[in-house]
Amino acid sequence: MSQKNIVGLVALIALILGIYGATIIAPPDVDTPPDPDYFSMYPAPRELSEVNLTTHTGEPLTNADLTGQWTLVFLGYTFCPDICPTTMATLNRIYPELQDINSADPIRVLFISVDPNRDSVERLAEYVGFFNEAFTAATGEHKNLFPLTRSMGMMYAIAESTDKPNYLVDHSGSVVLVNPDAQVIGRFKPVMSPGKLAVADGEQILHDMPIITNADAP
């Protein structure tokens, strides 16, 4: 065999191996879900600490109750003068469209009160009913609330004496997302705009939730 033929044969073999390697090692691109534009995904899902709360209907709420659904969780209290009612109203406004998302698991909203001193079951029922009767409100003792909120990547603090009737509670303004395995996967952060209240944006949530729920589907 001439040198020219040998070089041609080697080139042909290299081409075949290249095509094989590109196909097997690096297969052609397939359709993959796009990344969310606004959702801040945690590097890895976070296990929730023990959920031991009481809902606005007087029923217990545990980790098991958060499985099999997507749960948008907002932290606050019913006496909150601004962030809480604004965020709850936003979630209520977009809730019908959230229900229309083609997800294998339903999307729910959970409001967790970090002010159990004032937020009784009856008050929570009245509060959540004002926004949407499909929402769930819950609260519990601080010994359960503190580790739970930390496991979500959230915080709250009562900076004033609870002896004052109108004391305020500092709390995170994000809306966190719990997946159907009852793990926290990230959050929608408040949008900071000059002269406006820093709250989560409903349109951003609507934009990203179809992407997130489909991306996590098996």
Secondary structure, DSSP 8 states (H G I E B T S, - for coil): --HHHHHHHHHHHHHHHHHHHHHHTS----------SS-EEEEEEEE-----EEETTS-EE-GGGGBTSEEEEEEE-TT-SSHHHHHHHHHHHHHHHHHTS--SS-EEEEEEES-TTT--HHHHHHHHHHH-TTSEEEE--HHHHHHHHHHTT--EE--S-TTSTT---EE---EEEE-TBSEEEEEE--B--TTS--B--HHHHHHHHHHHHHHT--
